[in-house]
Amino acid sequence: MEETREDQDDGAVARVAAIDIAKASGVVCMRLPHERIEGRRVQEVWTVASTTNAVME
C-alpha cells in the first residue's frame, strides 16, 4: 500500500474507490484514512481479470 499526506480538510469524502474496466482486465484503486496517523491516507491499487470466466469464478 502507498501512503499519502492530506494537508487540508476540504470536506472531501473520507473513503473512495474507483474501478477502470477494460476488455480483459480491470484496475481497482481504493483510498482510506490511515488507521493511526491523522491526515494521512492509505492507497491500494490492484488489477483483476474481467473476462467472463474470471468474473464467474
C-alpha positions in Angstrom: 0.0 0.0 0.0 1.1 3.5 -0.7 0.7 6.3 1.9 -0.2 9.9 1.1 -0.5 13.1 3.1 -3.6 15.2 3.2 -2.6 18.8 4.2 -6.1 20.2 4.1 -9.5 19.0 5.2 -11.6 20.3 2.3 -14.7 18.3 3.2 -13.9 15.6 0.7 -15.2 12.1 1.2 -13.0 10.0 3.6 -13.3 6.7 1.7 -13.2 6.4 -2.1 -12.8 3.7 -4.6 -12.5 3.7 -8.4 -12.7 0.9 -11.0 -11.5 1.1 -14.6 -12.7 -1.9 -16.6 -11.1 -2.8 -19.9 -11.7 -5.8 -22.2 -9.5 -8.4 -20.4 -8.8 -6.7 -17.0 -9.8 -4.1 -14.6 -7.9 -1.8 -12.2 -9.2 -1.0 -8.8 -8.0 1.9 -6.6 -9.0 2.3 -3.0 -8.1 5.2 -0.7 -8.8 5.1 3.0 -7.8 7.1 6.1 -4.7 5.9 7.8 -5.5 3.8 10.9 -3.1 5.6 13.3 -1.9 8.8 11.6 -4.4 11.7 11.3 -4.3 13.5 8.0 -2.8 10.5 6.1 -4.4 8.2 3.6 -3.6 4.7 2.5 -3.9 3.9 -1.2 -4.0 0.4 -2.7 -4.2 -0.3 -6.5 -4.6 -3.8 -7.9 -5.5 -5.5 -11.2 -8.3 -8.0 -11.6 -9.3 -10.1 -14.6 -12.6 -9.0 -16.2 -13.2 -11.9 -18.6 -16.5 -13.7 -18.2 -14.8 -16.9 -16.9 -12.8 -14.8 -14.3 -15.9 -13.0 -13.1 -17.8 -16.2 -12.8 -15.0 -17.7 -10.6 
